Amino acid sequence: MACIQLKENCEFNAESTYRHVNTHLPNYARPRFIRIKSAIELTATFKYRKVQLVEEGFNPAVIKDRLYFLDDKENLYVQMTQDIYNSVKKHDFKL
């Protein structure tokens, strides 16, 4: 999973992000999930806070941020839904 913060007045483009990731990263390094946060929290020593992100995982019922899933069949990142989450948990989608 990659957690990103968009620049002000920018929107997430699922198609161009997929093309960029597909072109520049090998298959094993492509983020299967992209989480869009309004602000990324830092520790007192300016490191990213990851513990809460790890605990929340990729369950859309828990996460309030926008979350996208890499759909290789559609060749783009699609918004994560509860149905996709259930399919991943049942191993219907191969990660």
C-alpha positions in Angstrom: 0.0 0.0 0.0 1.1 3.5 -0.7 -0.3 6.4 1.3 -0.1 9.8 -0.4 -1.2 13.3 0.1 -2.2 15.2 -3.1 -1.1 18.7 -3.8 -3.7 21.4 -3.2 -6.4 21.6 -5.9 -5.2 18.3 -7.5 -7.3 15.2 -8.1 -6.3 11.6 -8.2 -6.3 10.3 -11.7 -6.6 6.5 -11.7 -5.7 5.9 -15.3 -2.5 8.0 -15.4 -1.4 6.7 -12.0 -1.8 3.1 -13.3 0.1 3.9 -16.5 2.9 5.5 -14.5 3.2 2.7 -12.0 3.0 0.1 -14.8 5.7 1.8 -16.8 8.2 2.6 -14.1 7.8 -0.1 -11.5 8.3 -3.9 -11.7 5.3 -6.0 -10.9 6.4 -6.8 -7.4 6.9 -3.2 -6.5 3.5 -1.8 -7.7 1.3 -0.7 -4.8 -1.9 -2.8 -4.8 -3.6 -0.2 -2.7 -3.3 3.6 -2.8 -4.7 5.6 0.2 -5.3 9.3 -0.2 -4.9 11.3 3.0 -5.6 14.9 3.5 -2.6 15.2 5.9 0.1 12.8 6.7 1.0 12.6 10.4 4.5 12.8 11.6 6.2 11.8 14.9 8.2 14.1 17.1 11.3 13.1 15.1 9.7 13.8 11.8 9.1 10.2 10.8 5.8 9.1 9.2 3.2 7.6 11.6 2.5 4.1 10.2 1.3 2.1 13.1 -2.3 3.3 12.8 -2.2 2.8 9.0 -1.1 -0.8 9.4 -3.7 -1.5 12.1 -6.5 -0.1 9.8 -5.3 -2.2 6.8 -7.4 -1.8 3.7 -10.9 -2.4 5.1 -13.2 0.3 3.6 -15.5 0.0 6.6 -12.7 1.2 8.9 -10.9 3.7 6.7 -12.5 7.0 6.1 -9.9 8.2 3.5 -10.2 7.5 -0.2 -8.7 4.1 -1.0 -8.0 2.6 -4.5 -7.3 -0.9 -5.6 -5.0 -1.9 -8.5 -7.3 -3.8 -10.8 -5.1 -5.5 -13.4 -8.1 -6.7 -15.4 -9.4 -3.1 -15.9 -5.8 -1.7 -16.1 -6.5 1.1 -13.6 -6.9 1.9 -10.0 -10.5 1.5 -8.9 -12.1 2.9 -5.8 -12.1 0.2 -3.0 -15.5 -1.2 -2.1 -16.7 -3.6 0.5 -17.3 -6.2 -2.3 -13.7 -5.9 -3.5 -12.5 -6.1 0.1 -14.5 -9.3 0.6 -13.2 -10.8 -2.6 -9.6 -10.1 -1.5 -10.2 -11.6 1.9 -11.8 -14.8 0.2 -8.7 -14.9 -2.1 -10.8 -14.4 -5.2 -8.3 -11.7 -6.2 -4.7 -12.8 -6.4 -2.5 -10.1 -4.9 
